[in-house]
């Protein structure tokens, strides 16, 4: 029987009473929007669907406007075999990755409150919004003021978070997203919707990086990562899109191994 002594939350939109204790850790909740408050399932769905539609319509419109500004070719053979490599590699590493993720989840949970694995909305191929998964490297309420890039020596990063970010271990759950086809091993890193919108307004054509499936690692990631501007990042991603081949694929793959082992350009 529900404990009536508890102070229950209510939806901030429709004010429906919810069976959620106000003392419950926000990282453990469903349908909670950082910086806003608790919603019921129906209101959350309406808000998220509207936001999704607005962003996706904008990205689709902008892609049509700028896609001919770069030398894009639909390389079906390359994409087919790249997808095959994605599936095989993800399956091969799945067991050791699951073991490592399990250990890291325990360490993260001991170090700080909140779910050790969380999902984020990013922009995928053709401007569609996708959900990707990461190990939590920041405090539970890190995005209460909205999603944004991590700064150098970001105070939101936890002690364990500094280590897993340095060696890119926070990205391990994304092998699951690669297996599902939301991402690839190689491609432009998927960006936050609001930042993709803002960058495209500042650098018209930024959306052209959405012409291919985003990746765990990309040409921009192994050639500057956090230390390059959005414009430089866009240009490097366009270079990959225009010149993508198995030779470039392997070059990115090998450089990624170097970045992981040295912890270069981590934040």
C-alpha positions as CSV (number, residue, x, y, z in Angstrom):
1,X,0.0,0.0,0.0
2,X,1.3,3.5,-0.9
3,X,2.8,5.3,2.1
4,X,0.6,8.5,2.4
5,X,3.2,10.1,4.7
6,X,5.5,10.6,1.7
7,X,5.5,13.9,0.0
8,X,4.8,13.1,-3.6
9,X,5.9,14.9,-6.7
10,X,3.4,16.3,-9.2
11,X,3.8,17.0,-12.9
12,X,5.1,20.5,-13.5
13,X,2.8,20.8,-16.6
14,X,-0.5,19.2,-15.8
15,X,-0.1,19.0,-12.0
16,X,-1.1,15.4,-11.9
17,X,-0.1,13.7,-8.6
18,X,2.7,11.1,-9.1
19,X,3.9,8.2,-7.0
20,X,7.4,9.7,-6.7
21,X,8.8,10.7,-3.4
22,X,10.2,14.3,-3.5
23,X,13.3,13.0,-1.7
24,X,14.1,10.5,-4.5
25,X,17.4,11.1,-6.3
26,X,16.7,12.7,-9.6
27,X,19.2,10.5,-11.3
28,X,17.0,7.5,-10.5
29,X,13.8,9.0,-11.9
30,X,12.1,8.7,-15.3
31,X,10.5,11.6,-17.1
32,X,12.6,14.2,-15.3
33,X,14.0,17.3,-17.2
34,X,17.1,18.7,-15.7
35,X,16.6,22.4,-14.7
36,X,12.9,22.1,-15.0
37,X,11.4,19.4,-12.9
38,X,9.3,16.2,-12.8
39,X,6.8,15.4,-15.6
40,X,4.2,12.6,-16.1
41,X,4.8,10.2,-18.9
42,X,2.2,11.9,-21.2
43,X,3.5,15.4,-20.8
44,X,7.1,14.3,-21.2
45,X,6.3,12.5,-24.4
46,X,4.5,15.5,-25.8
47,X,7.3,17.9,-25.0
48,X,10.0,15.5,-26.3
49,X,8.1,14.6,-29.5
50,X,7.6,18.3,-30.3
51,X,11.2,19.1,-29.6
52,X,12.2,16.1,-31.8
53,X,10.0,17.2,-34.6
54,X,11.2,20.8,-34.6
55,X,14.9,19.8,-34.6
56,X,14.5,17.1,-37.2
57,X,12.5,19.3,-39.5
58,X,15.2,22.0,-39.2
59,X,18.1,19.6,-39.9
60,X,16.3,18.0,-42.9
61,X,15.6,21.5,-44.4
62,X,19.1,22.7,-43.9
63,X,20.6,19.5,-45.3
64,X,18.6,20.0,-48.5
65,X,19.9,23.5,-48.7
66,X,23.6,22.7,-48.2
67,X,24.2,19.1,-49.2
68,X,25.4,20.0,-52.7
69,X,28.1,22.3,-51.2
70,X,30.3,19.4,-50.6
71,X,31.5,16.5,-52.8
72,X,29.3,13.8,-51.3
73,X,29.1,10.4,-53.0
74,X,26.8,7.5,-52.0
75,X,29.5,4.8,-51.6
76,X,27.2,1.8,-51.2
77,X,30.0,-0.8,-51.2
78,X,32.1,1.0,-48.7
79,X,29.0,1.6,-46.4
80,X,28.0,-2.1,-46.7
81,X,31.4,-3.5,-45.7
82,X,31.8,-0.8,-43.0
83,X,28.5,-1.9,-41.5
84,X,29.6,-5.5,-41.6
85,X,32.9,-4.6,-39.8
86,X,30.8,-2.6,-37.2
87,X,28.7,-5.7,-36.4
88,X,31.5,-8.2,-36.3
89,X,33.8,-6.0,-34.2
90,X,31.0,-5.1,-31.8
91,X,30.1,-8.8,-31.3
92,X,33.7,-9.8,-30.8
93,X,34.4,-7.2,-28.1
94,X,31.0,-7.4,-26.5
95,X,31.9,-9.9,-23.6
96,X,35.0,-8.1,-22.5
97,X,33.3,-4.7,-22.8
98,X,30.3,-5.9,-20.7
99,X,32.7,-7.1,-18.0
100,X,34.6,-3.9,-18.0
101,X,31.4,-1.8,-18.0
102,X,30.1,-3.8,-15.1
103,X,33.2,-3.1,-13.0
104,X,33.2,0.5,-13.9
105,X,29.5,0.8,-13.0
106,X,30.3,-0.4,-9.5
107,X,33.2,2.0,-9.1
108,X,31.2,5.0,-10.4
109,X,28.3,4.2,-8.1
110,X,30.6,4.0,-5.1
111,X,32.3,7.3,-6.1
112,X,29.1,9.4,-6.6
113,X,25.3,9.2,-6.5
114,X,23.3,8.5,-9.6
115,X,22.9,5.9,-12.4
116,X,26.3,4.8,-13.7
117,X,24.9,4.6,-17.3
118,X,22.8,7.2,-18.9
119,X,21.5,8.1,-22.3
120,X,21.8,11.4,-24.3
121,X,19.9,12.6,-27.3
122,X,22.3,13.3,-30.2
123,X,21.9,14.0,-33.9
124,X,22.3,11.0,-36.2
125,X,22.4,10.5,-40.0
126,X,20.1,12.7,-42.0
127,X,19.3,14.8,-39.0
128,X,17.3,12.2,-37.1
129,X,17.6,12.3,-33.3
130,X,19.1,9.2,-31.7
131,X,19.8,8.1,-28.2
132,X,23.3,7.1,-27.3
133,X,24.6,5.6,-24.0
134,X,27.6,6.6,-21.9
135,X,29.1,5.8,-18.5
136,X,28.4,8.7,-16.2
137,X,31.6,10.8,-15.7
138,X,30.0,13.8,-14.2
139,X,27.8,14.6,-11.1
140,X,24.2,13.5,-11.4
141,X,22.8,17.0,-12.0
142,X,25.6,18.0,-14.5
143,X,23.0,19.0,-17.2
144,X,20.6,20.9,-15.0
145,X,21.2,24.0,-17.1
146,X,21.1,22.1,-20.4
147,X,23.6,20.0,-22.4
148,X,26.9,21.6,-23.2
149,X,30.5,20.7,-24.1
150,X,32.8,19.7,-21.3
151,X,35.3,22.5,-20.5
152,X,38.9,22.0,-19.6
153,X,39.1,21.1,-15.8
154,X,35.3,21.0,-15.8
155,X,34.1,21.0,-12.1
156,X,31.2,18.7,-13.0
157,X,33.6,15.8,-13.7
158,X,33.9,13.3,-10.8
159,X,37.2,11.7,-9.6
160,X,36.4,8.5,-11.5
161,X,35.1,10.5,-14.4
162,X,38.5,12.1,-15.0
163,X,40.0,8.7,-15.4
164,X,37.4,7.2,-17.7
165,X,37.2,10.3,-19.8
166,X,40.9,10.4,-20.2
167,X,41.0,6.9,-21.8
168,X,37.6,7.3,-23.4
169,X,36.1,4.5,-21.3
170,X,32.9,6.5,-20.8
171,X,32.1,5.7,-24.5
172,X,32.2,1.9,-24.0
173,X,28.3,1.5,-23.8
174,X,28.2,2.9,-27.3
175,X,29.2,-0.4,-28.8
176,X,25.6,-1.3,-28.1
177,X,24.5,1.7,-30.2
178,X,26.9,0.6,-32.9
179,X,25.4,-2.9,-32.9
180,X,21.9,-1.4,-33.3
181,X,23.1,0.7,-36.3
182,X,22.6,4.1,-34.6
183,X,26.3,4.7,-34.8
184,X,29.4,3.3,-36.6
185,X,32.9,2.6,-35.3
186,X,34.1,5.5,-37.6
187,X,32.3,8.7,-38.5
188,X,31.7,12.2,-37.3
189,X,31.0,12.2,-33.6
190,X,27.2,12.7,-32.9
191,X,26.6,16.2,-31.6
192,X,24.0,17.6,-29.2
193,X,20.8,18.9,-31.1
194,X,20.9,22.4,-29.7
195,X,24.6,22.8,-30.4
196,X,24.2,21.4,-33.9
197,X,21.5,24.0,-34.5
198,X,23.6,26.8,-33.1
199,X,26.7,25.8,-34.9
200,X,24.8,25.6,-38.2
201,X,23.5,29.1,-37.6
202,X,27.0,30.4,-37.0
203,X,28.6,28.3,-39.7
204,X,26.0,27.7,-42.5
205,X,26.5,24.2,-43.8
206,X,27.6,22.6,-40.5
207,X,24.7,20.2,-41.0
208,X,26.5,18.5,-43.9
209,X,28.3,16.4,-41.3
210,X,25.0,14.6,-40.9
211,X,25.1,13.0,-44.4
212,X,26.7,9.9,-42.9
213,X,26.2,7.7,-39.8
214,X,28.0,9.2,-36.8
215,X,30.9,7.3,-35.2
216,X,32.6,6.3,-32.0
217,X,35.7,8.1,-33.4
218,X,36.2,10.3,-36.4
219,X,38.8,12.3,-38.4
220,X,38.1,15.4,-36.2
221,X,38.4,13.4,-33.0
222,X,41.9,12.0,-33.8
223,X,43.0,15.4,-35.1
224,X,42.3,17.8,-32.3
225,X,39.2,16.5,-30.5
226,X,38.2,19.0,-27.9
227,X,41.0,21.4,-28.8
228,X,39.6,22.5,-32.1
229,X,36.8,25.0,-32.9
230,X,33.4,23.8,-34.2
231,X,34.3,25.2,-37.6
232,X,37.5,23.2,-37.7
233,X,35.7,20.1,-36.5
234,X,33.1,20.6,-39.3
235,X,35.9,20.9,-42.0
236,X,37.7,17.8,-40.8
237,X,34.4,15.8,-40.7
238,X,33.7,17.0,-44.3
239,X,37.1,15.8,-45.3
240,X,36.2,12.4,-44.0
241,X,32.8,12.4,-45.8
242,X,34.3,13.5,-49.1
243,X,37.3,11.1,-48.9
244,X,35.9,8.1,-47.0
245,X,37.6,4.9,-47.9
246,X,38.9,1.8,-46.2
247,X,42.4,3.3,-46.2
248,X,41.1,6.4,-44.3
249,X,39.0,4.1,-42.1
250,X,42.1,2.2,-41.0
251,X,44.0,5.4,-40.5
252,X,41.3,6.7,-38.1
253,X,41.1,3.4,-36.4
254,X,44.8,3.2,-35.7
255,X,45.0,6.8,-34.6
256,X,42.1,6.2,-32.3
257,X,44.1,3.4,-30.5
258,X,46.9,5.9,-30.0
259,X,44.5,8.5,-28.5
260,X,43.0,5.9,-26.2
261,X,46.3,4.6,-24.9
262,X,47.8,8.1,-24.3
263,X,44.7,9.9,-23.1
264,X,45.5,12.7,-25.5
265,X,43.2,15.8,-25.6
266,X,40.9,14.4,-22.9
267,X,38.5,16.5,-20.9
